[in-house]
Amino acid sequence: MSDLQPRPGFLPLLVIGIAAGVLSGLFGIGGGTIIVPALALWLGMNQKLAAGTSVAAILPTAIVGATSYAAQGNVDWLAAICLAIGIVLGAQLGTYLLNKLPVSALQWMFMGFLLVVIVSLWFIVPQRDDQISMSVWTALLLAATGFVTGVLSGVLGVGGGVIVVPIMMMVFGSNDLVAKGSSLVMMIPGSISGTIGNLVRKNVDLRAALIVGLSASAIIPFSSVLAGVLDPFLANVLFSIYLAVILVQMLVKRLRGGAARR
């Protein structure tokens, strides 16, 4: 970290980690959509350092979350591996394309995708005994989904879970718990790859990442159990509300950026 930037306090980092742990366990996400804004806006960390720290914090979070879901039998390992292969490759391309693509257009398209998902979650409710029907084509489509998710993650800085979880439910016929567990497994190699790159660029506050990641990891086993207790429709409603918050954040940021350029 820069000497000019004050070190984040232990208690605020603990609170951020707890919030990330609750959301990760409930929705099968890494928690970056909470960690990055909290570090940047609440604790004053610069955006790049906040993003790099978040990627490192997500690693223990994803490991514990995936283990918790796996212990309950809620991971489709073949689907998770296909997604992981795709997201690792896609993230590399996304990072490369970051300054070469019209990010504004991609942001609007992604916000449109979120809106469709938010509405659909109120009408498409998977049953807990639903399973993915695997075939060669399904495996290829899952890898392609992971690839596109990786590209969007690299270009837009969005978490993979907010894309993968609804697609697995709506397109591949997964139940909500397996979609969340498999999403967390997918994030492990992506987080490792991203953390290595950020360490090389000295773009990680390891102390902050450790506090956030460990506190999130301590909460995830409980929130993942809660996810299994929740009625599938209620789980969908809560997930749609979470996605709506992300959509509003992106929309406000996009409109403010457009206004600033006028």
C-alpha positions in Angstrom: 0.0 0.0 0.0 1.0 3.6 -0.5 2.4 5.3 2.6 0.1 8.2 2.0 -3.0 6.0 2.3 -4.1 5.1 5.9 -4.3 1.5 6.8 -7.9 0.2 7.1 -8.9 -0.6 10.6 -9.5 -4.1 11.8 -13.2 -3.6 12.9 -14.4 -2.2 9.5 -12.6 -5.0 7.6 -14.3 -7.5 9.9 -17.7 -6.0 9.2 -17.0 -6.1 5.5 -15.9 -9.8 5.7 -19.0 -10.8 7.6 -21.3 -9.1 5.1 -19.4 -10.8 2.2 -19.7 -14.1 4.0 -23.4 -13.9 4.4 -24.0 -13.0 0.8 -21.5 -15.6 -0.5 -23.1 -18.4 1.4 -26.7 -17.4 0.5 -26.2 -16.7 -3.2 -23.1 -18.6 -4.2 -21.1 -15.5 -5.1 -17.6 -14.4 -4.2 -18.6 -11.2 -2.4 -16.6 -8.8 -4.6 -19.7 -6.7 -5.3 -19.8 -5.9 -1.6 -16.0 -5.9 -0.8 -14.8 -3.6 -3.6 -17.3 -0.8 -3.0 -16.9 -1.0 0.8 -13.1 -0.8 0.6 -13.2 2.0 -2.0 -16.1 4.1 -0.7 -16.1 3.4 3.0 -12.4 2.9 3.8 -11.0 5.2 1.0 -8.9 2.5 -0.7 -8.1 3.3 -4.3 -10.1 1.3 -6.8 -7.4 -0.9 -8.2 -6.1 -1.8 -4.8 -9.6 -2.5 -3.6 -10.2 -4.8 -6.6 -6.9 -6.7 -6.1 -7.6 -7.0 -2.4 -11.1 -8.3 -3.1 -9.8 -11.0 -5.4 -7.4 -12.2 -2.8 -10.1 -12.2 -0.1 -12.4 -14.2 -2.3 -10.0 -17.2 -2.4 -10.5 -18.5 1.2 -14.2 -17.4 0.9 -14.7 -19.5 -2.2 -12.8 -22.5 -0.8 -14.8 -22.6 2.4 -18.1 -21.9 0.6 -17.5 -24.6 -2.0 -16.5 -27.0 0.8 -19.7 -26.2 2.7 -21.9 -26.7 -0.3 -20.1 -29.9 -1.3 -20.5 -31.3 2.2 -24.3 -30.9 1.7 -24.0 -32.6 -1.8 -24.8 -29.4 -3.6 -22.0 -29.3 -6.2 -22.0 -30.6 -9.7 -18.3 -31.2 -10.1 -18.3 -31.8 -13.8 -20.2 -28.6 -14.5 -18.0 -26.7 -12.1 -14.8 -27.9 -13.9 -16.2 -26.9 -17.3 -17.1 -23.5 -15.9 -13.7 -23.1 -14.3 -11.8 -23.9 -17.5 -13.9 -21.3 -19.3 -13.6 -18.6 -16.7 -9.8 -18.9 -16.4 -9.4 -18.4 -20.2 -12.0 -15.7 -20.4 -10.6 -13.7 -17.6 -7.2 -13.5 -19.4 -9.0 -12.2 -22.5 -11.1 -9.8 -20.5 -8.1 -8.3 -18.9 -6.4 -7.9 -22.3 -9.6 -6.3 -23.8 -10.1 -3.9 -20.9 -8.8 -0.9 -22.8 -9.7 -2.0 -26.3 -13.5 -2.5 -26.1 -16.3 0.0 -25.8 -16.9 -0.7 -22.1 -19.9 1.7 -22.1 -21.9 -0.5 -24.5 -21.0 -3.7 -22.6 -22.1 -2.1 -19.4 -25.5 -1.2 -20.8 -25.8 -4.8 -22.3 -24.9 -6.3 -18.9 -27.4 -4.1 -17.1 -30.1 -5.3 -19.6 -29.1 -8.9 -18.8 -29.4 -8.2 -15.1 -32.9 -6.7 -15.6 -34.1 -9.8 -17.5 -32.7 -12.1 -14.8 -34.3 -10.0 -12.0 -37.7 -10.3 -13.6 -37.2 -14.0 -14.5 -36.3 -15.0 -11.0 -39.8 -14.2 -9.9 -41.3 -16.6 -12.4 -38.7 -19.4 -12.9 -38.3 -21.3 -9.7 -36.2 -24.5 -9.9 -37.1 -27.5 -7.8 -34.6 -28.8 -5.4 -34.4 -32.2 -7.2 -33.6 -30.6 -10.6 -30.3 -31.7 -12.1 -28.2 -30.7 -15.1 -28.5 -33.3 -17.9 -24.8 -33.6 -18.9 -23.7 -34.3 -22.5 -20.8 -33.2 -24.6 -22.8 -30.2 -25.9 -23.8 -29.3 -22.3 -20.1 -29.4 -21.2 -19.1 -27.2 -24.1 -21.9 -24.7 -23.4 -20.9 -24.6 -19.7 -17.3 -23.9 -20.7 -18.5 -21.2 -23.1 -20.6 -19.7 -20.2 -17.6 -19.7 -18.0 -15.5 -18.1 -20.8 -18.0 -15.2 -21.4 -18.3 -14.8 -17.6 -14.5 -14.5 -17.4 -14.4 -11.9 -20.2 -17.2 -9.8 -18.5 -15.4 -10.1 -15.2 -12.2 -8.9 -16.6 -13.7 -6.0 -18.6 -16.5 -4.9 -16.2 -15.1 -6.0 -12.9 -18.3 -8.0 -12.1 -18.3 -11.1 -10.0 -18.8 -14.4 -11.8 -21.5 -15.7 -9.5 -24.0 -13.0 -10.5 -23.8 -14.3 -14.0 -23.3 -18.1 -13.6 -25.9 -18.8 -10.9 -29.0 -17.6 -12.8 -27.8 -19.0 -16.1 -27.3 -22.4 -14.5 -30.8 -22.3 -13.1 -32.6 -20.9 -16.2 -30.6 -22.4 -19.1 -29.1 -25.6 -17.8 -31.9 -26.7 -15.4 -29.8 -26.8 -12.2 -31.5 -26.4 -8.9 -30.5 -23.2 -7.0 -28.3 -24.9 -4.4 -26.2 -26.8 -6.9 -25.9 -23.6 -9.1 -24.5 -21.7 -6.0 -22.1 -24.5 -4.9 -20.8 -25.1 -8.4 -20.3 -21.3 -8.9 -18.2 -21.1 -5.7 -16.0 -24.0 -7.0 -15.5 -22.2 -10.3 -14.2 -19.1 -8.5 -11.3 -20.9 -6.8 -9.0 -21.1 -9.8 -10.0 -17.7 -11.0 -9.2 -16.2 -7.7 -5.8 -17.9 -7.6 -4.9 -16.7 -11.1 -6.0 -13.1 -10.3 -4.2 -13.0 -6.9 -0.9 -14.1 -8.4 -1.2 -11.4 -11.1 -2.1 -8.8 -8.5 0.8 -9.8 -6.2 3.2 -9.4 -9.0 1.9 -5.9 -9.6 1.9 -5.2 -5.9 -1.8 -4.5 -6.1 -3.0 -6.3 -3.0 -3.3 -5.3 0.7 -2.6 -8.8 2.1 -3.5 -7.8 5.7 -6.9 -6.4 4.6 -7.5 -9.4 2.3 -6.7 -11.8 5.2 -9.0 -10.2 7.6 -11.9 -9.9 5.1 -11.4 -13.4 3.7 -11.1 -15.2 7.1 -14.1 -13.4 8.6 -16.2 -14.1 5.5 -15.0 -17.8 5.7 -16.2 -18.1 9.3 -19.7 -17.0 8.3 -20.2 -18.9 5.1 -20.9 -22.4 6.6 -23.8 -20.9 8.5 -25.2 -18.9 5.6 -24.8 -21.8 3.2 -26.9 -23.9 5.6 -29.5 -21.1 5.7 -29.6 -21.2 1.9 -30.6 -24.8 2.0 -33.4 -24.1 4.6 -34.9 -21.2 2.6 -37.8 -21.9 0.3 -36.6 -21.9 -3.4 -39.0 -19.0 -4.3 -37.9 -16.9 -1.3 -34.3 -17.6 -2.2 -35.0 -16.4 -5.7 -36.7 -13.2 -4.4 -33.7 -12.4 -2.2 -31.3 -13.0 -5.0 -33.3 -10.8 -7.3 -33.2 -8.0 -4.7 -29.4 -8.4 -4.4 -29.1 -8.2 -8.2 -31.4 -5.2 -8.3 -29.0 -3.4 -5.9 -26.1 -4.2 -8.2 -28.1 -3.0 -11.2 -28.9 0.3 -9.4 -25.2 0.8 -8.4 -24.1 0.3 -12.0 -26.8 2.5 -13.4 -26.0 5.4 -11.0 -22.3 5.0 -11.7 -22.9 4.9 -15.5 -25.2 8.0 -15.4 -22.8 10.0 -13.2 -19.9 9.1 -15.5 -21.9 10.3 -18.5 -22.9 13.5 -16.8 -19.3 14.2 -15.8 -18.2 14.1 -19.5 -20.8 16.6 -20.6 
